[in-house]
């Protein structure tokens, strides 16, 4: 897109109030309201090999008008219609549930209990990610999203951008975000961005800021703030050993383990509850915490195992060299075995079993 000059005009119709304002602030008489831009946006230099663009600038700078003019109103996203009792039912009927779960997980919305809520019951951060999931599953190659992350907390916006940018590129979509906040640029890592306020064009992905995690052993009492987001029971064993993850002193993730009561697996600990708060999902915090706890158990002379039914966690661990899958995904049926009765939460769900090997010298 070459440089171009863009001008909008509107007739000025004087009213009693507008005349009063003009008089109070000494605004000269005018026949037209006019705004002009000289736009320098040479994205053709990228030879169409880009996925994420960003138009940023102060409120009132003309971002919306310019984005529609440059990329066309037909590519402008006005939000989806949501109205079903469970928002996952608002996704197109031709999509199967596995596709929807996978899409939500990849944009950092990995809280199955929340998937059963209606859209209006979701947090602003969850609404943003649900919209992004539907956009990425659509057939449109290019989508322009105005007010991108504007209605969410800035920390949530940054984490959300970090979570979704990978999936945008994976799906080879083209997304142009329009936003007044400069604090997401490094987190979104756009291939190009245009600052309307300064009329400057930049190209090339920036490096995402590092996220400093702190992990500590903690009391079971902290489970209360995480249990609404766990996909199984909200109960926690009195014997659970618990760990908390902090970002800037704010709790963001919880994990725990219990002793594995299995006749053939002695001296073994089992992952029990691992939850990342919704606003921090999608950037790998849960996997880092699980690996930390697994290594903690190995370092203290225990084996460490995990049984999970979460699709995103199964997929990640099948690729993670720190884990070995010793039971492929399948439904664990009920039987009279005493050990199996203690895993009743796994009945009728597809689960997979993993063993953590980490830095163990003897993975057997």
N, C-alpha and C positions, 0 to 999 in steps of 0.2 A: 504494500500500500504506500504510494508516494506521499510526499508532503502535500497537504491541501489546506486551503483557507475555508473556514466554515463560519457562517454568519446567520444568526436568527434575529428576526425582528417581530415586534408585536405592536399594534397601535396603542397609543396611550389615551385612555378615556378618563377624563377628569371627573372625580366625584367629590362630594363635600369633604369626606375624610381624607382622600388623597391630596386635596388642595390644602387642607389643614397641615398635613405632614410636610408637604412641600414648603409651606410657609414657616413652620416651626424649625426646619432644618436647612432652610435657605437652598432648596433644590431648584435649579433653574428650570424654566418651562421647557417642555419637550413634546414633540409630536409622536415619537416612537420610542419604545424600549428596545435596546439593541445590545447584543452580546456577540463577540467575535473570537475565533480561535485560529491560530496558525498551528496546525497539528503536524508534528514530526514523528511518524510511526512507521519506520521502514521494516516491518516484519517480513517482507518478501525476501529479505536477505537470508532468512532461515530456510528458504526453499521448502516451506511447508512442513519442515521437520521440527515441529514443536508440539507440546501437549498442554502447557499451562501458560496463560498470559494474565497479566494483572494491570488494570487501569486504576490508579490510585490518585487521591488528591483531596483537598479540603472540601467540606460541604459547600455546595453552591458553585463549585468550580466548573461544572458542566460534564461530569463523568457519565451520567445516564444518557444525556443527549448525544454525546460523542460516541458512546458504545453502540447505541442504536443506529447511528448514522454510519459508522464504520463497518459493523458486523451484521446489520440488518435486523429489523424487528422480528423477523421470522425465527431468529435464533435466540431471542430474548426470553429468559425463563421467568414466568409469572407465578410459579408455585403450582404444585399439583392439588387436585381435589382429594380431601381426606374426610371420611365420614363414617367408616365402618367401626364396629365395636372393638375390633382388634385391627390395628393399623396395617398389619401384614396382609389383611384381606383387601386392602386398597391397591396392592400391587397388581399388575395385569394378570388376568386369569390364565394366560398361556404359560406363565412362569411356574415352575414347580417349587416346592418348599425348600429343597436343597439349594436351589439357585438363590432364593431370597435370603436364606440364612447365611450363605457364603458372601453375598453382597453386603449384608449388614455387618458381618464380622470384619470384612476388609475395609470398611470405612470407620472401624472402631466402635461399632455399636454391638457389643457382645454380651448383652444382658437379657437372656431368654425371658425372665419374668416380665420385663418391660415390653417385649414383643407382643404380649397379649393385651396391652393397653390401647386405647384409642389415641389418635394423633394429638388431640387436644390435652391429653393427660401427660404427655411427655414433657421433659424439660426442654428449654430452648436449644441446648446442646444436642439432645437426642433428636429433636425435630430437624435440626440442620443436617445431621448425619443420615436421617431417614430420607430426606429430600435428595441428598447426594447419592444415596444408594439407588434410588429410582432413576436419577439422571444417568448414572453410569450403566444402568441396565437398559436404557432406552436405545433406540436405533439412530438417534441423532449423533452426528459426528462432532458438531460444534454447538456449544451451549454458552450463552452469556448470562452470568448470575450477578444481579445487582444486589447491593447491600450485603455482600458476602461476609458472613460472620459478624455483622454489625450488631445483632441483637443478643449476642452471647458474651459472657464474661471474657475478658481479654486473655486470661490464662487458658480458658477452655478453647478459645479461638485458635490459639497457637498450637495446642495439642491436637485439635481437630484438623488443622491444616497439615501438620506433620503426618497424621494418620491417612488422610485421603489422597495426598499427592502421589503416593506410591501406586495406589489403585488406578488413578487417572492415567498414569503412564502405562500401567500393566494392560489396561483395556484399550490403550491407544486412542483415547478420546481427546478432544480439544475443548478446554474449559477456559473461558475468559472471566476472571473474577473482577468485580467492580466494587471498590471499597474506599472508605475515607481513613482507614487505620493503616499506618505504616508499620505497625509492630508485627504484622504477619508475613512480611516479605521474605525474611530468612527461613521461616517455618514452612511456607508454601513452596519455596524454591522454584519460582516461575522461570520459564525459559526466556521470557522477556517481560518487562513492565514499563509502563508509561506513566509519568508523573504529570498530570494535567496542570497542577498548580505552577510548576516550574517549566513545563513544556520540554521535559527531558525524557529520552528513551534509553533504556538499559537492556542489555541482553546477557544471557549466561546465568546458569543456576548459582545461587549463593549457597554457602555451606550452612547447614542447619546448626543452630546453637546447641551445645552439649547440655544434656539434662543431668543434673547431679542428683543421684539417688542415695539415700541413707537407709540402711536396713538394721533393725534392732529386734532383739527378743522383746516380747511384750506380754501384757496380761490378757487373759481371755475376755475381759470386760470390753475390750476394744472391738470385739466381734460385732457388737450391736449396731455400729454404723455401717457395717458391710453386709450383714445377713439379708437385707431386702433385695440385694442384687445378685445373690447366689442362686443358681438354677436348681439346687436341690433343697433339702430341708434347712430351715434357719437354725436348727439346733446345733450345739457344739459340745463335744465330749469334755467332761471334767479332766480328762487325762491329756487333752490336746496341748502340745507345745506350740506356741504362737510367735509369729514374726510380723512386724509392721514395716512398711516402706514409706518414707517421707520425701517430699519435694518442697524445699523452702519451708521446712518445719510443718508442712501440711500432710496429714495422712492420706495416702492415695491407694495403697494396696495392702492386702492381708493374706497371710498363708499360715498353715499349721500342719502338723503331722501327729499321728498316733502310732502306738505299737501295733504291728501286723500280727494278729492272732491266726496264724496259719500253721498247720502241723508239719508242713514240709519247707517252710520258709522261716527259719529261726534267725534271731538277731536282725530283724528287719523292721524298718519304719515305713509307714504308708502316708502319702500325701492325703490330707483330710479335707481342708477347705482352703481354696485360693480364690480371691476376688479382687478385681481392680474396680475402683469407682468409675461409673460411666464416663465422666468427663475426661478421664485419663486413659481410656482404652484405645487400642489401635497402634501403639508405638512400642509394644514389646515389654512393658513393665512386668506383666504377670509371668512371662517366660523367664525374665531375669531373676525375679524373686523365687520362682520354683527351682531354678538351677542353683541359686544361692543356698536354699534350704537343703536341697539334695546334697550339695557338696559339704554342707555343715554336718549332715548325718554321716557321710563317708569319712570325714575327718575325725569323727568321734567313734569310729569302728562299727557303724551300722550299714546295712544295705538299705536302699531307698527305692520304693516302688510307687506307682501311681496308676489309678484306674479313672478314666475320664470318658465322657460322652460328648464333650464339647467339640464340634467339628473343627473349629479353628485351632484348638489345642492339639487335637490328634494330628492334624495336617502339619503343624509346626514341629511336633516331636518326631514325626516320621523323617524329617529332614535334619534334625538337630543331632549332631554326633555325640552329644552328652547323654542321649537316651537310646535304649534298645527296646523295640517292641517285641514282647514275648507272647502276646495274644492279639491277633488281628481283630479289627472291629467286628463284633458280632453281638447278638442278643444273649445275655446271660440268663438262662432259664432257672426256674425254681426247682430245688430238690431238697431232700431231707438231710443233706450234709450239714453238720452244725456250723461249719465255717461259712457255707454259702448263705445260711440264714442270717448271718451277721452282715451280709452285703445286700440286704433286701432293697436298699435304695437303688441298686443297679438292675433290678428285675425289669424286663420288658423294655429296656433301652439298649441301643447299640453302643457298646463301650469297647475300649481298647485298653490293654495293660502294657505298661512300660516299666523298665528298670533304668534307674539313673546310674551311669558309669563315670561321668565326670572325669576327674583326674585320678580315678582309682587305678592302682597298678594291677589289680586282679579283678576284671569285670565279671568274672564268674562267681 
